[in-house]
């Protein structure tokens, strides 16, 4: 089943919603604008006055006003520890040997090891194969014969939305990819 891309009034992505949750935005009058194809049509009761059945059509991309689920929900930071997002950012490539791996064969390496004060941040973490991660261990790169093949970066919200959803509709992808930075590793080489 496809999901609906929920954005704020300026078009900044906030989250993916299922069709029922998206319908709640319509029902509460929070939809400011909608674009994209129709992804679902809900049918309600029959009006006693007109005899017509109510209908609600949900589009694939919604701009909404105010938080339906609370500001705290929308302001939360997507943690890099969602391995699929980090692996996607790094294109399932080991940052040290450059080989491509399946997710189960990758690990998360801390460039500045946690044992030396390194944090779980986007710019301190890269994907690494198990062999390279074991070889690097808790050493600093300047003290061993290893180097990074790419620089880790913080994905913007548009990249995160692409990485979070494997079933993006064509119109949603067009909306998101147009707002991805030119340096993004999500763009074709």
RODOKE-775163 format. One line per field, with one value per residue (C-alpha): residue in three letters; x, y, z. Coordinates in nm, 4 decimals. Layout:
residues N
residuo c(ALA|...)
east c(X|...)
north c(Y|...)
up c(Z|...)
This chain:
residues 189
residuo c(UNK|UNK|UNK|UNK|UNK|UNK|UNK|UNK|UNK|UNK|UNK|UNK|UNK|UNK|UNK|UNK|UNK|UNK|UNK|UNK|UNK|UNK|UNK|UNK|UNK|UNK|UNK|UNK|UNK|UNK|UNK|UNK|UNK|UNK|UNK|UNK|UNK|UNK|UNK|UNK|UNK|UNK|UNK|UNK|UNK|UNK|UNK|UNK|UNK|UNK|UNK|UNK|UNK|UNK|UNK|UNK|UNK|UNK|UNK|UNK|UNK|UNK|UNK|UNK|UNK|UNK|UNK|UNK|UNK|UNK|UNK|UNK|UNK|UNK|UNK|UNK|UNK|UNK|UNK|UNK|UNK|UNK|UNK|UNK|UNK|UNK|UNK|UNK|UNK|UNK|UNK|UNK|UNK|UNK|UNK|UNK|UNK|UNK|UNK|UNK|UNK|UNK|UNK|UNK|UNK|UNK|UNK|UNK|UNK|UNK|UNK|UNK|UNK|UNK|UNK|UNK|UNK|UNK|UNK|UNK|UNK|UNK|UNK|UNK|UNK|UNK|UNK|UNK|UNK|UNK|UNK|UNK|UNK|UNK|UNK|UNK|UNK|UNK|UNK|UNK|UNK|UNK|UNK|UNK|UNK|UNK|UNK|UNK|UNK|UNK|UNK|UNK|UNK|UNK|UNK|UNK|UNK|UNK|UNK|UNK|UNK|UNK|UNK|UNK|UNK|UNK|UNK|UNK|UNK|UNK|UNK|UNK|UNK|UNK|UNK|UNK|UNK|UNK|UNK|UNK|UNK|UNK|UNK|UNK|UNK|UNK|UNK|UNK|UNK)
east c(0.0000|0.1288|0.1689|0.0761|0.3548|0.2627|0.4312|0.3920|0.2377|0.5750|0.6145|0.8773|0.8210|0.7111|0.6285|0.4585|0.0994|-0.1292|-0.4519|-0.6664|-0.4390|-0.4274|-0.8087|-0.8013|-0.6230|-0.9116|-1.1763|-1.0221|-0.9866|-0.6058|-0.5340|-0.4139|-0.3218|-0.2916|-0.1043|-0.0378|-0.2549|-0.5523|-0.4410|-0.7684|-1.1346|-1.3434|-1.7244|-1.9363|-2.3007|-2.5936|-2.7144|-3.0728|-3.1082|-2.9573|-2.9660|-2.6028|-2.3304|-2.0356|-1.6985|-1.3429|-1.0609|-0.7027|-0.4141|-0.0582|0.0975|-0.0687|0.0324|-0.1212|-0.1657|-0.0636|0.0312|-0.2390|-0.0171|0.1520|0.4552|0.6825|0.6015|0.7024|1.0079|1.1751|1.5019|1.5118|1.7818|2.0668|2.0402|1.7657|2.0190|1.8267|1.8501|2.2246|2.2889|2.0799|2.2671|2.5944|2.4494|2.5268|2.8949|3.1748|3.3361|3.6821|3.7057|3.4325|3.2599|2.8796|2.7092|2.3646|2.2432|2.3047|2.6743|2.7241|2.7983|2.7978|3.1467|3.2182|3.4973|3.5941|3.5363|3.2890|3.5680|3.7472|3.4408|3.2803|2.9050|2.6200|2.5914|2.5387|2.8837|3.0662|2.9069|2.9512|2.8641|3.1491|3.1786|3.2503|3.6093|3.6987|3.5193|3.7090|4.0392|3.9776|3.8505|3.8664|4.1666|4.1850|4.2209|4.5362|4.7056|4.6375|4.6612|4.2906|4.1018|3.7440|3.6315|3.3494|3.2536|2.9523|2.6826|2.3460|2.0663|1.8050|1.4364|1.3704|1.6460|1.5250|1.1724|1.3076|1.5178|1.2297|0.9822|1.0482|0.7155|0.7264|0.4834|0.6221|0.4660|0.5968|0.9477|0.9370|0.8363|1.1101|1.4015|1.3613|1.4499|1.7475|2.0855|2.3095|2.5777|2.3375|2.4425|2.0787|2.1111|2.2309|2.6025)
north c(0.0000|0.3464|0.6111|0.9791|1.2379|1.4908|1.8323|2.1606|2.4602|2.5444|2.1947|2.0716|1.6978|1.5941|1.2261|0.9496|0.8664|0.5788|0.6596|0.6614|0.9042|1.1267|1.1278|1.2691|1.5801|1.6350|1.5653|1.8169|2.0842|2.0837|2.0302|2.3586|2.2171|1.8851|1.7694|1.4428|1.1549|1.0261|0.7368|0.6551|0.7386|0.6955|0.6707|0.7795|0.7952|0.9266|1.2798|1.2993|1.6382|1.5684|1.1910|1.1958|0.9781|1.1660|1.1048|1.1937|1.1792|1.1553|1.2867|1.1528|1.4765|1.6993|2.0383|2.0668|2.3398|2.2957|1.9676|1.7037|1.4781|1.7512|1.9717|1.7373|1.4586|1.6710|1.8359|1.5093|1.4356|1.1223|0.9203|0.8014|0.4710|0.3777|0.1623|0.1621|0.5428|0.5470|0.2558|0.4263|0.7551|0.5655|0.3554|0.0302|0.1011|0.0386|0.3745|0.2120|-0.0525|0.0842|-0.2505|-0.2722|-0.5045|-0.6192|-0.4570|-0.7661|-0.7587|-0.3959|-0.2361|0.1221|0.2567|0.5575|0.7574|0.8948|0.5779|0.5925|0.4789|0.8048|1.0295|0.9829|1.0380|0.8777|1.1580|1.1635|1.3138|1.0681|0.7497|0.5636|0.2219|-0.0294|-0.3956|-0.6218|-0.6841|-0.3135|-0.2288|-0.5037|-0.3872|-0.0264|-0.1198|0.1719|0.3342|0.6816|0.6934|0.9053|0.6280|0.3446|0.2818|0.3449|0.6414|0.7384|0.7139|0.9641|1.2308|1.1559|1.4241|1.4984|1.4177|1.6896|1.6138|1.5372|1.2749|1.1249|1.0887|0.9080|0.6777|0.6031|0.4749|0.1979|0.2405|0.6016|0.6944|0.8662|1.2052|1.1878|1.1027|1.3900|1.6271|1.5038|1.4549|1.8086|1.9339|1.7081|1.8901|1.8505|1.6805|1.4079|1.0487|0.9685|1.1304|0.9154|0.9340)
up c(0.0000|-0.0839|0.1854|0.1773|0.2068|0.4767|0.4562|0.6376|0.4622|0.3004|0.1551|0.4029|0.4604|0.8063|0.7751|0.5805|0.6769|0.5952|0.4103|0.7232|0.9093|0.5993|0.5930|0.9491|0.8178|0.5739|0.8376|1.0780|0.8095|0.8280|0.4560|0.3040|-0.0345|-0.2091|-0.5160|-0.6882|-0.7818|-0.5863|-0.3681|-0.1930|-0.1960|0.1189|0.1043|0.3988|0.4840|0.2825|0.3520|0.4720|0.3017|-0.0393|-0.0616|-0.1764|-0.0314|0.1169|-0.0402|0.0643|-0.1888|-0.0546|-0.2661|-0.2502|-0.1153|0.1452|0.2840|0.6284|0.8872|1.2444|1.3998|1.4102|1.6198|1.8281|1.7602|1.9548|1.7065|1.4071|1.5587|1.6533|1.4783|1.2662|1.4384|1.2216|1.4045|1.1635|0.9842|0.6586|0.6389|0.7131|0.4759|0.2071|0.2510|0.2019|-0.0847|0.1006|0.0354|0.2838|0.3552|0.3648|0.0899|-0.1393|-0.1920|-0.1979|0.0517|0.1598|0.4788|0.6902|0.5931|0.6972|1.0298|1.1532|1.2174|1.4348|1.2677|1.6081|1.8144|2.1003|2.3333|2.2471|2.2899|1.9462|1.9296|1.7376|1.4840|1.1096|1.0511|1.2780|1.1440|0.8169|0.6864|0.6917|0.6050|0.8977|0.7820|0.7593|1.0823|1.2649|1.1099|1.2151|1.5591|1.8018|1.6338|1.4834|1.1050|1.1239|1.3251|1.0804|0.7055|0.6302|0.4920|0.4213|0.0589|0.1128|0.3618|0.5824|0.5876|0.7451|0.4960|0.4598|0.5241|0.1566|0.1503|0.4783|0.3390|0.0322|0.2484|0.4909|0.2320|-0.0189|-0.2006|-0.3166|-0.5918|-0.9029|-0.8213|-0.4635|-0.5860|-0.8347|-0.5513|-0.3168|-0.5577|-0.6938|-0.3451|-0.2772|-0.2690|-0.5741|-0.3589|-0.2388|-0.2892|-0.3635|-0.7048|-0.9956|-1.0594)
